[in-house]
Amino acid sequence: MKIYTPPPDKSITIRALLLGAAAIGRTVVRNPLRSRDTEAAMSCLKKLGVKTKVFKDRIEISGAGPAGFGPGPFRLDAGESGTLARLLAGLLAGSGARAVITGRGTLRRRPMEPLAAALRAAGADVRSARGRLPLKVNPVRPRGGTLKLSTASAQIKSALLLAGLGAAAPLSFGESAPSRDHTERLLGRMGARLRVSGRRSTVYPGALKGRTINIPGDLSSAAFFIAAALLSGLALKIKGVGLNPGRLGFVRTLRKMGARITVAQRIYAPEPAGDITVRPSALRAARVPARDIPSMIDEAPLLALLAARARGATVIRGAEELRKKESDRVQSTLALLASLGAKASYRNGTLTIPGGQEFKPLKTVETFKDHRVAMAAAAASVVCPGLKIKNPGCVDKSYPGFFRDFRRTFAGGR
Ligand code: S3P
């Protein structure tokens, strides 16, 4: 059995850095991810005047408290990180600072108005530029209150939670479907008053206390190794990976498809983490309901890839959210499958993938500069030797060592 250890989690690293900056006292982020997105977070902290010390195994942050950033104005570049841009907007909206949040590349095309509208509904003054970046945050204290979210986005939910810390009154909202709760777990650990009941969260205004935060491995990065192991019939043990229930939709669905995957959890507060073992398996088709999409938002393209080789036709509903990522991941998934010689279709939010298809690579795979499309193509390469991947450097967004780790595990890969 091969052993593989994934890189640290991107979502949790970015959250830990931002919350550490807003907390009072010292936060130690152990085993942080170092990638293009987390470096963008570090440079935003620097612009906000937050002191950080970087060590080989940890980052220490001296937080100055919620109003510690000062009045600004700040101009913050979120790079290509949607999580960073949106969480920063929430954090700053509750901090009394004036700021403009910009971004680069694919992030400039991604929607920002649903986030700005949610923050305005909480009484903050955040404006998008015709629905996109830059985001303008004006120093208006959120009033709090009760609102309803129409989308299930962990990023929008997190931005509201952070804005609520600096609001005049408690802020309460409901999600349309459950999404990852990393922010809630970190807030709890750092002393925030938070009540979560079902899909309704209430955050009470107050300060955070600096703490030590351990970052587990990134399940969304490990997912490419799970997919490649299933495609190639390799037995693989993935060590120290995050097992947040809001991220496990891919694993749960694969098990329903007949994948022999076992999960051994041990506590790694504030997040569950452990080992995942994948054994050679014959997969059958799945029917994925829309409510499962938030828990596999970044892995749905990989599921489509595996479904093309499973027995029977797979149907994935509620796929329209995939269109708002680093690329339009409905189009890029269809393009990836097409360049492997496989058929799939998309209509009214539903992806349908006929099963039992052989992959015959036709040409170089287009990645649309989307890190997850490049890594999905690499996963496919275990059954398509010689496959060429365009712009492979885009993996640096979340996983700079990806091709090295992939070659080491699968002996081939690019
Ligand atoms: C993320 C949430 C997801 C996901 C993204 C990271 C996060 O976005 O696609 O890669 O860190 O909260 P949405 O929750 O907006 O779908």
Boltz pocket constraint, residues with backbone or C-beta under 6 A from the ligand:
constraints:
  - pocket:
      binder: B
      contacts: [[A, 10], [A, 11], [A, 12], [A, 83], [A, 152], [A, 153], [A, 154], [A, 155], [A, 156], [A, 158], [A, 179], [A, 180], [A, 297], [A, 298], [A, 321], [A, 325]]
      max_distance: 6.0
